[in-house]
Amino acid sequence: MPLENVGRLLIILGLLIVATGLLFLVAGRVPFLGRLPGDIHWERDGLSIYVPLATGLLLSVLLSVLLTLVLNLLNRR
């Protein structure tokens, strides 16, 4: 693998790490994230169970679309 390709790969990985960090910073400020209608929350006698089904599904779809777009852009060169 030529060094030019390794350099591009490192830049892309760095940008992905920065984007993930920004996502974690902003995720706590989104009011509906984690409180969607499909999220399940049980609470009884000191036991609390939270299953974020709808939030996980929404994030999965969004990240899949984003990753598909990024990979298509990288393959067009």
CYANA upper distance limits for C-alpha pairs under 8 A (distance plus 0.5 A):
  1 MET  CA      5 ASN  CA      7.21
  1 MET  CA      6 VAL  CA      7.64
  2 PRO  CA      6 VAL  CA      7.19
  3 LEU  CA      7 GLY  CA      6.65
  4 GLU  CA      8 ARG  CA      6.90
  5 ASN  CA      9 LEU  CA      6.66
  6 VAL  CA     10 LEU  CA      6.69
  7 GLY  CA     11 ILE  CA      6.77
  8 ARG  CA     12 ILE  CA      6.72
  9 LEU  CA     13 LEU  CA      6.63
 10 LEU  CA     14 GLY  CA      6.55
 11 ILE  CA     15 LEU  CA      6.72
 12 ILE  CA     16 LEU  CA      6.71
 13 LEU  CA     17 ILE  CA      6.73
 14 GLY  CA     18 VAL  CA      6.76
 15 LEU  CA     19 ALA  CA      6.58
 16 LEU  CA     20 THR  CA      6.60
 17 ILE  CA     21 GLY  CA      6.73
 18 VAL  CA     22 LEU  CA      6.72
 19 ALA  CA     23 LEU  CA      6.61
 20 THR  CA     24 PHE  CA      6.84
 21 GLY  CA     25 LEU  CA      6.85
 22 LEU  CA     26 VAL  CA      6.67
 23 LEU  CA     27 ALA  CA      6.26
 24 PHE  CA     28 GLY  CA      7.66
 25 LEU  CA     29 ARG  CA      8.39
 26 VAL  CA     30 VAL  CA      7.34
 27 ALA  CA     33 LEU  CA      7.83
 28 GLY  CA     33 LEU  CA      8.45
 32 PHE  CA     36 LEU  CA      6.73
 33 LEU  CA     55 THR  CA      6.95
 34 GLY  CA     39 ASP  CA      7.58
 34 GLY  CA     52 PRO  CA      6.83
 34 GLY  CA     55 THR  CA      6.25
 35 ARG  CA     39 ASP  CA      6.86
 35 ARG  CA     52 PRO  CA      8.48
 35 ARG  CA     55 THR  CA      8.15
 36 LEU  CA     54 ALA  CA      6.67
 36 LEU  CA     55 THR  CA      6.89
 37 PRO  CA     54 ALA  CA      7.60
 38 GLY  CA     52 PRO  CA      7.87
 38 GLY  CA     53 LEU  CA      6.43
 38 GLY  CA     54 ALA  CA      5.13
 38 GLY  CA     55 THR  CA      8.15
 39 ASP  CA     50 TYR  CA      8.07
 39 ASP  CA     51 VAL  CA      6.42
 39 ASP  CA     52 PRO  CA      4.93
 39 ASP  CA     53 LEU  CA      5.57
 39 ASP  CA     54 ALA  CA      5.89
 39 ASP  CA     55 THR  CA      7.29
 40 ILE  CA     49 ILE  CA      8.49
 40 ILE  CA     50 TYR  CA      6.29
 40 ILE  CA     51 VAL  CA      5.51
 40 ILE  CA     52 PRO  CA      6.70
 40 ILE  CA     53 LEU  CA      7.58
 41 HIS  CA     48 SER  CA      7.83
 41 HIS  CA     49 ILE  CA      6.19
 41 HIS  CA     50 TYR  CA      4.96
 41 HIS  CA     51 VAL  CA      6.84
 42 TRP  CA     47 LEU  CA      8.48
 42 TRP  CA     48 SER  CA      6.19
 42 TRP  CA     49 ILE  CA      5.60
 42 TRP  CA     50 TYR  CA      6.97
 43 GLU  CA     47 LEU  CA      6.18
 43 GLU  CA     48 SER  CA      4.90
 43 GLU  CA     49 ILE  CA      6.91
 44 ARG  CA     48 SER  CA      7.00
 52 PRO  CA     56 GLY  CA      6.46
 53 LEU  CA     57 LEU  CA      6.68
 54 ALA  CA     58 LEU  CA      6.58
 55 THR  CA     59 LEU  CA      6.64
 56 GLY  CA     60 SER  CA      6.50
 57 LEU  CA     61 VAL  CA      6.75
 58 LEU  CA     62 LEU  CA      6.73
 59 LEU  CA     63 LEU  CA      6.48
 60 SER  CA     64 SER  CA      6.50
 61 VAL  CA     65 VAL  CA      6.72
 62 LEU  CA     66 LEU  CA      6.69
 63 LEU  CA     67 LEU  CA      6.43
 64 SER  CA     68 THR  CA      6.54
 65 VAL  CA     69 LEU  CA      6.73
 66 LEU  CA     70 VAL  CA      6.74
 67 LEU  CA     71 LEU  CA      6.57
 68 THR  CA     72 ASN  CA      6.56
 69 LEU  CA     73 LEU  CA      6.68
 70 VAL  CA     74 LEU  CA      6.74
 71 LEU  CA     75 ASN  CA      6.67
 72 ASN  CA     76 ARG  CA      6.86
 73 LEU  CA     77 ARG  CA      7.95
